[in-house]
């Protein structure tokens, strides 16, 4: 997800997206442990998305 797309979201939407991304990374890691992961690069992308979302949530908290 692009940072510009994330900046358009509200804080609540970001928190929901964070929860979804964390569930996705859990599932991807589980698939990887079972040797069923087709796209290993997806883990890296989801981790970056999580970091971006957490950064924006911190920005929201500091401006409030």
C-alpha positions in Angstrom: 0.0 0.0 0.0 1.3 3.5 -0.8 1.9 6.0 1.8 -0.5 8.5 0.0 -3.3 6.0 0.2 -2.7 5.5 3.9 -2.6 9.2 4.6 -6.1 9.6 3.3 -7.4 7.1 5.9 -8.7 8.1 9.3 -7.1 6.8 12.5 -9.7 4.2 13.0 -9.3 2.9 9.4 -5.6 2.7 10.0 -6.1 0.7 13.1 -8.3 -1.7 11.2 -5.8 -2.0 8.4 -3.1 -2.7 10.9 -5.1 -5.5 12.4 -5.7 -7.0 9.0 -2.0 -6.7 8.0 -0.9 -8.4 11.2 -3.3 -11.3 10.6 -2.0 -11.5 7.0 1.6 -11.6 8.2 0.7 -14.4 10.7 -0.9 -16.4 7.9 2.0 -15.9 5.5 4.5 -17.0 8.2 2.4 -20.1 8.9 2.3 -20.9 5.2 6.0 -20.4 5.0 6.6 -22.8 7.9 4.5 -25.4 6.1 6.4 -24.8 2.8 3.3 -23.7 1.0 4.1 -20.0 0.5 4.2 -19.2 -3.2 5.3 -15.5 -3.0 7.9 -15.1 -0.3 8.3 -11.4 -1.2 4.8 -10.8 0.1 6.1 -11.1 3.7 8.5 -8.2 3.1 5.8 -6.0 1.6 3.4 -6.6 4.4 6.0 -5.9 7.1 6.7 -2.5 5.4 3.0 -1.8 5.3 2.7 -2.5 9.0 5.6 -0.1 9.7 4.0 2.6 7.6 0.7 2.2 9.3 2.3 2.3 12.8 4.2 5.5 11.8 1.0 7.2 10.7 -0.8 6.1 13.8 2.0 7.6 15.9 1.7 10.9 13.9 -2.0 11.0 14.6 -1.4 10.5 18.3 1.2 13.2 18.5 -1.0 15.8 16.7 -4.0 15.1 18.9 
